[in-house]
Amino acid sequence: MIDAETHTDDYEFEIKFDAAPWFEQASDQEIIDLAEIDFRGDEAADVVALFMEDRDERIADMFHYLRSPSVRGRKNAPGFEVSVHVKLAIRWINKNRPHLMTHPAIERWV
């Protein structure tokens, strides 16, 4: 299990989830991209929640909320943030993709 969290900018939704399914199907480069942004807060992290949308009803509900006309029509419409637990992600990488452990974006967390 790799703990992760996503929330809307207005905190209408705050969801903890297991990001392991994303890691299992991610390319090496996608994992490196995530590590390069400290496993949170940018497009490389957003793809984790977007992938989980079809696998986690709570995340699907969050995206439904964000895509609803009443939310999208707001002047300052909220977005969302994603963060992945670094130590658990590194542990998974070490076990399942050990060749990535020497990459500078990942090695700095060891």
N, C-alpha and C positions, 0 to 999 in steps of 0.2 A: 504494500500500500504506500502511495505517495500522497500525503496530505496536501490539499490545495484549497484555495478559497477564491470565490468570485463575489463581487458585489456591484450593485448599481451605484452611480455617483451620488444618488439621493438616498441610498441605503434602504430603499423599499425592499430590496432583496439582498440577503447576505447568506451565501451558501458555501458550506464546506463539502468537499467531494474528493474522491480518489482519482488522481491524475494518471495512475499506472496504465490504464488502457491507451491513453494518448502516447505515453512513452513507448509502449510496446509496438505501436505502428509508426512512430516517428522515424524520420531518416536521421542519420548521424548529424547532418547539417542543421536540421530543425532543433535538435537537442543542443548543439553548439550555439545556435542563435538564441535560444532561451537562456543558456548560461551567460552569454555575453550581455544580457540585460538584467543580470542578477535574479533571474527566475521570476520576474514580476514587472508589471506596469507598462508594457509596450506591446506592439503588434505580435511579436514572437510569443508573448504570454497569452494574448487574446485568442490565438488559434487553439490553445488548450481547451478553453471553455467552449469555443465554437464547435470543436470536435465532439465535446461531451453533450452538446445540445440534443442529439438524437439518442443519447444513452442515459440521460438523467432528466427525469420529468421536471425537477425543480429548476434546472438550468434552462430547459425549454420554456418554462413559464416565465423566467426572467427575460429571455429574448422576446417572447411574445409581448410582454409588457413594454420593453424598449422599442419594439416596432409598431406599437399601437398608435393610431393617429392622434389620440389625446396626449400622448407623451412626445411623439416626434414633432408635434405642432408647437410645443413650448419654445419660448424664446431661448432659454438655456436648457435644452433637452439633455437629460442625463445620458451618459455612456456607461461603461462598465470597466472594472479593473480585475485583474487576475494575479494571484501570487501562488507560487509553488514552494513548498517547504524545502529549503535548500539541502539540508543534511539528508533528508530522505531521498531526494532526487539524486544526490551524489552517491549515496549508498546503492541505489538502483543501478546507476550508470556503472559503478565499480563492479557490480555483480553481473550485469547483463551486457554491457558494452565497455569492457575494461580498456580497450584500445583508445577510448576517448579520454581516459584519465590524464594523459599527458598533454592534452590540448590546453593552452594557456587560460582559456575562459573557464575551464573546469578545474585545472590543476590548482588555481589560486584558492579554491574552496577546501582543499585537502589539508 
